[in-house]
Amino acid sequence: MVGRGREQALLAAFVTEPGPGALLLRGETGVGKSALLDHAAAHAADAGHLVLRAAGAEAESELPFAGLHQFLHPLLPRATGLDAARRAVFDVVLGRGDGAPPSLMSLGIAVLDLLSLTGSERPVLLVLDDGQWVDAASADVLGFVARRLTAGPVRLLVGVRSEVASGFDAAALAELPVAALPDGDAERLLDRRHPGLDPGVRRLVLDQACGNPLALLELPPYVGAAHRSGGAPGGGGSAAGGPATGPHPAGLPRRLQHVFGTRIERLDDAVREELLRAALDGAGTRSGGRAARYRMRDVDEAAASRARRTSRARDGRAREVRTTPPTPSRCGRS
């Protein structure tokens, strides 16, 4: 990984050193949360820990305890070491027995007991990716458990998208923000994975990616093709028939559409209207025709203001794990 030394060091310390028992990684789509979770899981496995992984799926977000089942299923053989009451709780929740649904506290304590029993054999690391898609019942239980993991042998790592609400937003867990790459690291990543890019294409990719690793890795083919044809990626030329100035979502992979789409959704209504007017500039004019170009008003200032408000709101909601302030990216985000 490029530019993630600070995050890797924090995760290594989280896995092996005394401290909080749970940590939430939060960042936008494509910023590298999954790669950091993979790094932490590999570090824990090398240290002899039992690593249990789960991933939220939007298709299962309405199925109670679907996410929790991913963690519990490999541990159920060990449940024979628990008392009958604890085993009965798991049987009801997982559909293997009859009875009234247990309370959050009863289920949470049963999960803690099972994890404690497993951790008595060797340390355990639970890794949950795409936590924003985990069903509400599982998120509640995992939050209950996470707040009670202290300096013991069990740790929980959760990755969530910053632009999607999740059941962990109010869980009061320590957070590690995963920000966009600073300019220098973004350039190194792009040059390493796409050496020899045309200077114009390289500049456009860096400007549009804003330090997002997914965009840096996947944008070049689309921007390059548009640059060679004199049009916007995904089809069509610019309003004046000149080279493209940014990606057009029609031809981009769904993951990249989500990266840029969520950035736009977070903007104020007035700013989105200005962007729409600019995007439609020249639409309907004949090929080669000249038209007055639309000049956007107050967009940069409004977008920056929105980013600052979002950052302040999040800072007030969670405890962040920081050692040194991250370097701002070319888009003014940290």
N, C-alpha and C positions, 0 to 999 in steps of 0.2 A: 504494500500500500504506500501511496505517496502522500506526504503531508499529514499523517495521522499518528506521529510518534507520541504526542501528548496523550491522545485517547488510548493508544495501545498500552502505554505505561500505567495509566489510571486503571484500566481493566485488569492488567496483570496484578496490580496491587489489590484490587477488589477481590480477585479470585483467591489469592494466597495469603493475604495479610489481614489482621484483625480490623474490623470496621463495620460499616452498615451491611446488613444481610441481603439487601435488595437495592437494585440500581435500575433506573429507567433511562434508556437512550432515546432522545427525541430529536427528530430532524425531518426535513422535507423529503419527498419521494426522490430516490436516486442519490441521496447524499452519502450513502455508504454505511448505513446502520447494520445491514445484514453482513457485510464484510467484517465489521468490527465484532459482531456477535460470533462469527465463524472464528475469528482470531482468539477471542476469549475462550471459546469451547475447545479449540486446539490446545491452548495453553493449559487449560484445566486437565484435559486428557493426558497431556505429557506429564503433568504433576501427579497422575494417578487417581484423579477424581472420577467419579461416575457422572457422566454428562447425559442429561435427559433433555431432549429438544421437543418443542411444539411450535406450531405456527397457526396464527389466526387465518381463517378463510371466510370471505364475505358470504359464501354460500351457506356457511354453518353458523353465522352470527346470531341467528334466531333459535338455535337448538340449545336448550339449557345443558350446561356442563359438557358440551362438546370439546371445548378447549381443555378443561380440566382432565377429561378422559385421556387425552394424549399423554399427559404426565403420569396419571395413575396407572394406566394399563400395564406398563412394564414392571410396576412395583407391587401389583396385586398378589403375586405369590408370597411376598413377604408379609402380607396382611394376616397370615396365619399366626404371626407372633403378637397380634393385638387381641384385646378382649372381645367377647362376643358382641358387645354393644357397638364398638367401633366398626367391626366387620359388617354388622347389620346396616350401619349408615352407608357404607360403600355399596352394599347390595341394593339398597333402595335407590340411591342416586344413579347408579349405573344400570338400572333396570333389571337386576338379577334377583330381586326379591320384592315382596309386597310390604306395604306400610306407609305411614304418613311421611311426606317429605321432611327431612331434618331441617332444623334452623341453621342459619349461617354460622352461628357459633359452634353448634354441634359438629357440622361438617368441617369447619375450619380446624377445630381441635383434632378431629380424626385425621385430617391431612397432615397436620403438624406431628402427630404421634407417628404416622407412617414414615414421614420424612426423617424424623429423629431416629427411628429404628434403623432405617436404611443408612443414615449418616453415621451410626455407631460402628458400621463396618468399614466405611471409607467416605471421605468428603463427597458431597453431592453439589453439582451445579445444574440448576434448571435454567434453560434458555428458551425464551418465548419471542419469536419474531412476528411482525405484523400484529402486535397486540391490540391495535385499534379495531380489528375484526373479530376479536374474541367475544363470545357471547357474554351478556351481562352477568349471568349467574357465576360463570367461571371467573370473570374479572373480580367480582365481589369476594369470592373465596380466596383467590390468589392475593388480593390486596390485604385481606385479613391475615393471611399467612405471612406475607412479606413484612408487615409491620411488627411481627413477632420473631423474625429471624434476626438474632443479634450476632454475637461473636461465635456462634456454633459452627458445625461442619456443613451446613446447608446454605447455599446462596441462590438468589434468583436474579436473572437479568431479563429485562423486557425492552423490546424495541417498538416504538410507535411513531406514526407519522405526525408531524407537527400540524398539518393542515386538516386532520380528521379528528373529530372528537372521539374519545375512548373512555372505557370504564376505569382507566388508571389515572385520569386527569385529576381526580380528587382523592387519590390514594395516599397522598402525603409521603411519597417516596423520594429519596435522593435522586437527582437528575444529572445526567451528563449530556449537555446539548451537543449535537453533532452539526456543526455549521458548515457552510460552503468552504471550499478550499481557498486560501489566499491566492493572490495573483501568481506569485512565483511557483507555488505548488501546482496550480492549475496548468500553467505553461509546461512544467516538467512532465505532468501526467499526459497531456496532449502530445507532446513531442516524443514521449516514450512509446505510446501506443499508435500514434499516427505520424511517423517521421516523414519529413519531406513534403509537408503540405504546402500548397501555394500560399504565399504570405497573405493574400487577401482572404482566402478561405480560413486560414488560421486565425486571423483577426476576428472574422465574423463568428467563428465557433467560440472563441474566448469571450466575446461580447455577449453572445446569446446564452451561453452555458452558465455564466455568473458563478463559476466555481463549482457547479454541480457535477460530480464525477460521472454519473450516468450520461448526462448530456455531452460531456467532453468525450466520452468513449463512443457514443452512438450518433452524434450529430454530423461528424465530418463527411460521411458518404452523401448525405442529403444536401448539405450546404455546398459541397464540392460539385455535385451534379448541377445544382441550380446556378452556381457561379459560372460554370462552363457554358450553360445555355442562356445566361443572362436573365433568369427568372427566379422566382421564389421557390424554395424547396417545397415539393409537393405539387407543383404545377403553376403555370401562369407567370408572367413577368411582373416587374414592378409597375407602378402606376405610370411611370414615365418611360417605361421600356428599358430601363437601365438595370444594373446588377442588383441582386437581392440585398436587402438589408436585414433580413431575419427569416426564421423558419415559418413556413405556412403549414398549419397542422394537418392538412388533408393527406399529405404523403408521409407523415411521421408515424413511427410505431406507437402503439397505445401508451406505453410507459412514458414516452417523451411527451405525448399529448397531455398526459396527466401532470407532468412536471410544469409545463407552461400554463396549462389550464387552471391549475390551482393557484398559481401566482396571480393570474388575472382575477379569479374569484375573490381573492382577499382584498382587492382594491375597492375603493369607494365607487358608488354608482356614477358620479360625475367623471371620474377618471376612466372607468370602463366605457362610458359613452364617447369620450374623446378618442380612446383607442379604436372603437368601432368606426367612428367617422374617418379616422386615418386609414383603417384597413379597407374601407370602401372607397377611398380616394381613387378616382379614375375608373371605377367600375362602370361598365356600360359604354365607355368611350371606344371609338373604333381603334383598331390596332394602328399604332404609329401616330395617332392623334395627340394633340397637345391639350392639356387641361390645367387649370390653376390647381396647384398643390395645396392640400389642406395642412395648416400649421396647428399642431396640438398646443393646447394652452395649459400651463401649470401642472403637467403630468408628472415630471420628475420630482417636484417638490411634494406633490400630494402622495405619490407612491412612497417616497422616503418617510413622510410623516406617518403613513399607515404602518410601515415596517417598524418605526419606533414605538408606536402605540401597542402593536402586537408583542414586541419584545418586553415592554414594561409590564403588560398584563401577565405574561408568562413568568416573568421574574417574581411577581408578587404571589404566584400560585405554588411554586415549588422551590425546594432547596436545590441549588445547582452545585455540582462538583467542579471546581475550577482550581487550577494551579497558577496559570498565567493567562492573561487575556488573549484571545485569538486575534490574528491579524485580519483586518478587514479585507474583503474581496473587492474586485473591480466594480461590483454592483453596489458597494456601500453597505453590504451585510456582513455581520460578524458571526 
